[in-house]
Amino acid sequence: MNVNVRVFAGLRQLVGDSNISVTLPDGSTIGALRDQLAAEYPPLDSMLSTLVCAVDEETQPPEYVLHDGDLVDVIPPISGG
């Protein structure tokens, strides 16, 4: 299956684009997507556990099962005052 991934903020520079397509086996989870992103984009590996993932603009846990064509937003932690 293919999922579309949007990355935000400083992640764009690490990935090289704000929109990427990732191919995963059917039944893959957000956790599996994170593992695939770490394999394809090694600079993301150290920060993947802190990133929020949202499917169709709703945050989801690592065990959430993805579906073909899902849009997954990968958002870095936000801090500020």
C-alpha positions, -999 to +999 in steps of 0.1 A: +000+000+000+011+036-004+006+063+021+012+100+015+033+117+042+035+155+048+064+167+070+065+201+086+089+227+099+126+216+101+117+181+090+114+194+054+151+201+053+159+166+066+137+148+041+142+172+012+105+177+005+073+185+023+054+157+006+066+121+002+050+088-007+059+057+013+052+021+003+044-003+031+030-038+034-008-040+039-018-038+076+012-016+085+009+007+115+022+042+122+050+025+141+060+007+110+058+039+090+082+055+115+106+026+111+104+030+073+110+067+076+141+062+098+155+037+073+149+060+043+159+092+061+185+084+087+186+120+102+150+114+114+159+083+134+168+101+166+137+122+167+110+099+155+098+090+190+090+127+197+071+133+165+033+134+164+015+116+136-019+125+124-041+107+099-067+128+082-058+156+107-065+134+138-036+123+160-031+086+162-010+062+184+019+041+170-004+010+168-029+027+145-033+006+113-029+025+081-048+021+049-039+026+013-040+062+003-040+076+039-025+111+044-002+111+074+011+143+088+044+141+107+047+170+131+077+179+153+071+189+189+061+225+193+074+246+221+071+283+228+063+308+254 
